[in-house]
Amino acid sequence: MPLPRPTLTRRQIYRRRRITVFSSLAVVLTGLFYGLGTGLAPVPAVAASLTQPPALTQPAAAPAWPSFGDGAIGAVGYAGVLASNGDQGPVPIASITKMVTALVILQAKPLGGSEDGPDITFTDKDVDYYYDALAEDGSVAPVVAGMVLNERQALTAMLLPSANNYSHSLAVWAYGSEDAYLGAAAGWLKDEGLIGTTVADTSGISPDSVSTPTDLVALGKLVVADPVLSAIVAQPTADLPTIGTVTNTNKLLGKHGVDGIKTGTTDEAGACLLFSADFTVGTHTITLVGVVLGGDTHPELNSAIADLIDSVEPGFREVTLTEPGTVYGSYTTAWGQTARAVSAKAASAVVWSDTPVTGAASAKPVPLADKGDTVGSVDFAVGASTVSVPLVLDRTLSDPGFGWRLGNPGKLSG
């Protein structure tokens, strides 16, 4: 026969009920805090699995250098010299010297791209410079005491017919004396880093006015970048007050894309041409700048430079670096969602010869992100330059939801 159950006092019943209530409350609160903790805890960031772009290689170019003289080529937007031939030391450069004269004059008397500049009244001294140049067997253009040309017209008279007397007149007008001009020119050459260039006069008839092919390519880029001088040297002819029509000594102008820059001829320098030429490669315009020194005659020199330009043009190639949507990485979350890091846009570059092209993709770890968010970049080294393209997500990485959070507390961030 079972023993009778003890009768609980009212106080014992109250105590047991209180324990039950508080235990239940503790369970509820624990569950609540757990749910809140898992529901509000950040999800872990996931790292991208990356695919690196392959290196791109192109065949080497083979410029058709002439069998005579010294030369170098470069291009606007490309550092330094792209290729060279012959002796690269300083040699006489004849009337190419006048491009230094023009740039240094514009340093003292600057012109905007469409400005004509101040008027210059020529005097008996300028007539004397004309006869001095004739006595040196130099090239000249007419001058009359009392005639007036604006600065742009005077520069045109100096550059197109390569008039030695106008180089002297303009240098004295801008600097007060030839010696003052030469001091300014020496400082300008140093500032521009043209350490292989020395100018001993304004015209280049002196064999002591010398430069290197590398410096002359850099000089040509400065001329191309100057809107006044690049416009002047691109003219086949020009009509000037009092002087009449002057004709550009550059007979290659308008052929093979040539639009400048300056001829030079002396016994010491031979036939010389500092040239620029434009041609199209894909969707890009290339401005080639080059020089060949030491030719026997200008017809021979022009023919050789035409062949050189034609051989150089195919050495520039437009290379596709990436297309929109190209995949460079992927993300997989702990809750099974996936997204890819893709290039946001197309990119291309014009590559000279066998210039190396390498790429590197990088992407940051992401927790939650929307489609189209930038997560990294793919950076292409093209020679000394860099082309960078953003990487974006091709789909959204969304929150896994409360159910997953509740069941995977150990996979949530701390």
Backbone hydrogen bonds, N-H to C=O, Kabsch-Sander energy under -0.5 kcal/mol:
donor,donor_aa,acceptor,acceptor_aa,energy
8,L,6,P,-0.5
13,I,9,T,-2.4
14,Y,10,R,-2.1
15,R,11,R,-2.2
16,R,12,Q,-2.5
17,R,13,I,-2.3
18,R,14,Y,-2.2
19,I,15,R,-2.3
20,T,16,R,-2.4
21,V,17,R,-2.7
22,F,18,R,-2.7
23,S,19,I,-2.3
24,S,20,T,-2.4
25,L,21,V,-2.6
26,A,22,F,-2.4
27,V,23,S,-2.2
28,V,24,S,-2.6
29,L,25,L,-3.0
30,T,26,A,-2.7
31,G,27,V,-2.5
32,L,28,V,-2.7
33,F,29,L,-3.1
34,Y,30,T,-2.3
35,G,31,G,-2.8
36,L,32,L,-3.0
37,G,33,F,-2.9
38,T,34,Y,-2.9
39,G,35,G,-2.5
40,L,36,L,-2.3
41,A,37,G,-1.5
46,V,366,V,-3.1
49,S,330,S,-2.9
50,L,48,A,-0.7
51,T,328,Y,-3.0
56,L,357,V,-2.6
65,W,63,P,-1.5
70,D,293,L,-1.4
71,G,85,N,-2.8
72,A,291,V,-1.7
73,I,83,A,-2.6
74,G,289,V,-3.1
76,V,287,T,-2.3
78,Y,75,A,-2.1
82,L,73,I,-2.8
83,A,73,I,-1.4
85,N,71,G,-2.7
91,V,211,S,-2.6
93,I,209,S,-1.8
96,I,93,I,-1.9
97,T,94,A,-1.9
98,K,95,S,-1.7
99,M,96,I,-1.9
100,V,96,I,-0.6
100,V,97,T,-1.0
101,T,97,T,-1.9
102,A,98,K,-2.7
103,L,99,M,-2.1
104,V,100,V,-2.5
105,I,101,T,-2.4
106,L,102,A,-2.2
107,Q,103,L,-0.9
108,A,104,V,-1.2
109,K,105,I,-3.0
115,E,112,G,-0.9
120,I,149,L,-3.1
122,F,120,I,-0.6
122,F,147,M,-2.8
127,V,123,T,-1.4
128,D,124,D,-2.1
129,Y,125,K,-2.1
130,Y,126,D,-1.5
131,Y,127,V,-1.9
132,D,128,D,-2.5
133,A,129,Y,-2.2
134,L,130,Y,-1.9
135,A,131,Y,-2.2
136,E,132,D,-1.2
137,D,134,L,-1.7
138,G,133,A,-2.9
146,G,122,F,-3.7
147,M,144,V,-2.1
149,L,120,I,-2.0
151,E,118,P,-1.4
152,R,116,D,-2.3
154,A,150,N,-2.4
155,L,151,E,-2.4
156,T,152,R,-2.0
157,A,153,Q,-2.2
158,M,154,A,-1.6
159,L,155,L,-2.4
160,L,156,T,-2.2
163,A,157,A,-0.8
163,A,158,M,-0.6
164,N,139,S,-3.1
164,N,162,S,-0.7
167,S,163,A,-1.3
168,H,164,N,-1.7
169,S,165,N,-2.4
170,L,166,Y,-2.5
171,A,167,S,-1.8
172,V,168,H,-2.3
173,W,169,S,-2.4
174,A,170,L,-2.5
175,Y,171,A,-2.3
176,G,172,V,-2.6
181,Y,177,S,-2.0
182,L,178,E,-2.8
183,G,179,D,-2.2
184,A,180,A,-2.1
185,A,181,Y,-2.9
186,A,182,L,-2.2
187,G,183,G,-1.9
188,W,184,A,-2.4
189,L,185,A,-2.7
190,K,186,A,-1.8
191,D,187,G,-2.4
192,E,188,W,-2.1
193,G,190,K,-1.2
194,L,189,L,-2.4
195,I,193,G,-1.7
197,T,194,L,-1.4
198,T,210,V,-2.4
200,A,198,T,-0.5
209,S,206,S,-1.6
210,V,198,T,-1.9
210,V,208,D,-1.0
211,S,91,V,-2.1
216,L,212,T,-2.4
217,V,213,P,-2.0
218,A,214,T,-1.8
219,L,215,D,-2.7
220,G,216,L,-2.7
221,K,217,V,-1.9
222,L,218,A,-1.6
223,V,219,L,-2.0
224,V,220,G,-2.5
225,A,221,K,-1.8
226,D,222,L,-0.7
226,D,223,V,-1.1
230,S,226,D,-2.6
231,A,227,P,-1.1
232,I,228,V,-1.9
233,V,229,L,-2.7
234,A,230,S,-0.7
235,Q,232,I,-1.7
238,A,246,V,-2.0
240,L,238,A,-0.6
240,L,244,G,-2.8
243,I,241,P,-3.1
244,G,240,L,-2.7
246,V,238,A,-3.0
248,N,236,P,-3.3
249,T,160,L,-1.9
251,K,249,T,-1.2
253,L,250,N,-1.3
254,G,258,V,-2.8
255,K,252,L,-2.1
258,V,255,K,-2.1
259,D,276,S,-2.2
260,G,276,S,-0.7
262,K,274,L,-2.5
264,G,272,C,-1.7
266,T,270,G,-1.1
270,G,266,T,-2.7
271,A,295,G,-2.8
272,C,264,G,-2.8
273,L,292,V,-2.0
274,L,262,K,-2.9
275,F,273,L,-0.6
275,F,290,G,-3.0
276,S,260,G,-2.1
277,A,288,L,-2.2
278,D,257,G,-2.2
279,F,286,I,-1.9
281,V,284,H,-3.1
284,H,281,V,-2.4
286,I,279,F,-3.2
286,I,284,H,-0.5
288,L,277,A,-3.2
288,L,286,I,-0.7
289,V,74,G,-2.6
290,G,275,F,-2.6
291,V,72,A,-2.2
292,V,273,L,-1.7
293,L,70,D,-3.0
294,G,269,A,-0.9
295,G,271,A,-2.7
301,L,297,T,-2.4
302,N,298,H,-3.3
303,S,299,P,-2.0
304,A,300,E,-2.0
305,I,301,L,-2.5
306,A,302,N,-2.4
307,D,303,S,-1.9
308,L,304,A,-2.1
309,I,305,I,-2.9
310,D,306,A,-2.3
311,S,307,D,-1.7
312,V,308,L,-1.9
313,E,309,I,-2.3
315,G,312,V,-1.9
316,F,313,E,-1.8
317,R,315,G,-0.5
317,R,351,V,-2.4
319,V,317,R,-0.6
319,V,349,A,-3.5
321,L,319,V,-0.6
321,L,347,A,-2.3
322,T,347,A,-1.7
325,G,343,S,-2.8
326,T,323,E,-1.7
328,Y,341,A,-3.0
329,G,341,A,-1.1
330,S,49,S,-1.6
331,Y,339,A,-3.4
333,T,337,Q,-2.9
336,G,333,T,-1.7
339,A,331,Y,-1.9
341,A,329,G,-2.8
342,V,340,R,-0.7
342,V,392,V,-3.0
343,S,326,T,-2.0
344,A,390,P,-2.5
347,A,322,T,-2.2
349,A,319,V,-2.0
351,V,317,R,-3.3
351,V,349,A,-0.7
353,S,315,G,-3.0
353,S,351,V,-0.5
355,T,352,W,-2.0
357,V,56,L,-1.2
358,T,381,A,-1.8
360,A,379,D,-1.8
362,S,377,S,-2.5
364,K,375,V,-2.9
366,V,46,V,-2.0
369,A,397,L,-1.6
372,G,393,L,-2.2
373,D,370,D,-2.2
375,V,391,L,-2.7
376,G,391,L,-1.2
377,S,362,S,-2.1
378,V,389,V,-2.6
379,D,360,A,-2.6
380,F,378,V,-0.5
380,F,387,V,-3.2
381,A,358,T,-2.9
381,A,379,D,-0.5
382,V,380,F,-0.7
382,V,385,S,-2.6
383,G,356,P,-1.9
383,G,381,A,-0.7
385,S,382,V,-2.1
387,V,380,F,-2.7
388,S,386,T,-0.5
389,V,378,V,-2.2
391,L,376,G,-2.5
392,V,342,V,-2.9
393,L,373,D,-1.8
394,D,340,R,-1.8
397,L,369,A,-2.9
398,S,396,T,-0.7
405,R,401,G,-2.0
406,L,402,F,-2.9
407,G,403,G,-1.7
408,N,404,W,-1.2
408,N,405,R,-0.6
411,K,408,N,-1.5
412,L,409,P,-1.3
413,S,42,P,-2.3
